[in-house]
Amino acid sequence: MINRAINNLAILPMLFLAACAPSPSLSTDPGVLWALQQETGIEVLTLDDLCIQRPPNFEGVIVVGFLVPDLGCSGNELFVDEEYGSLGRLTPTALAAHGWEQEDQRETLALAWVREALFAWEIVVEEAAPEFATAGVPFSPPLTQRLGEGVQVTVWYRGQPGMSPEPQYFQAVVVFSGGGQLQSVEVVNSFTVPFEP
């Protein structure tokens, strides 16, 4: 019994050191994986299961998705300064940290958020691609406009290719409230260009 007590005492310093060990940094992909495992409790995740984006205009923000075979990246979870949650819940936090309270910055921030976070896994189309002319669909570049204290953003984006070789394009209208909440995301137009081998 005395030996067992001595052995238990010998383990205590190791447990203390493990508890005090620094958490991996979110500045690295393995650190993001570790943090996600802690938040979700899903230990079987590997880096091959994840899609990770660090929006260039939003320091401290990391967008995390999950790789779905034959479809691409799915989901928009966020770390915002190490706080983990859904894109819907943490959008106001991220925007507030980057100047949303300045009304003259809101349209710029809203468009950047749509490009870099909301559609992190798609490609926002800045100029008319040849497929628009092929499909006979008029193109309009990204547009922002004020809605009272909020902002509306209208963009075309190209969907992920997934299993289909046919390009798919979608036009979305995204509305932010005056407080930076993501109020709505609505696809108002779309088209697919038939694949020509």
Secondary structure, DSSP 8 states (H G I E B T S, - for coil): -HHHHHHHHHHHHHHHHHHHS----TTSHHHHHHHHHHHH--TT--GGGEEEE--TTSTTEEEEEEEETTTEEEEEEEEETTEEEEHHHHHHHHHHHTTTTSGGGHHHHHHHHIIIIITTTSEE--S--HHHHHHT------EEEEETTEEEEEEEEE---TT--S-EEEEEEEEE-TTS-EEEEEEEEEEE-----
